[in-house]
């Protein structure tokens, strides 16, 4: 391990220890999400931490390779109205950079509940989220190639970008439904219809 990587890992571990002491014992709260929306600590500046578009966390330019550290950081994330994302404890709040979404949905299970389709997702940091009334799916078309990017609401203002393999699974489950008198290509989950795009636009892309 290079000296720079050792330093970054050590510093990240130190930051994690501070968060653990402020938010509660990390072992007892391994998967608990801190009540960050209820905390109003002072802003202590930005730190050199970034979440890349593929979900990889970097600290001081070096990937954080320890999954428990990343999971711990993920439990104290908050995105505010200013559009910035922060690590928040009762004592302090520091800003970090997020290239796209802070989480990535890496796995999906398609099931049913009460006779309705139910899509359940797992994120790269271990969150399990059911798409439905409390956790919406939204779809963005970007770029010259009209790239379809789905996002899943996780909590607060935090979303997960749906990974490409899972996107393919979603598209396979799509169906054409009438939404506001317009035929849309949609997904259904938890009793909610999530429009992806107008059916005629999908047909145009398929030509």
PyMOL commands that set and color helices and strands:
alter all, ss='L'
color gray80, all
select helices_A, chain A and resi 3-23+36-38+67-74+164-172+199-206
alter helices_A, ss='H'
color red, helices_A
select strands_A, chain A and resi 42-51+57-59+62-63+77-79+85-88+92-98+103-113+116-123+128-130+137-142+147-155+158-162+175-179+182-189+192-198
alter strands_A, ss='S'
color yellow, strands_A
deselect
rebuild
show_as cartoon
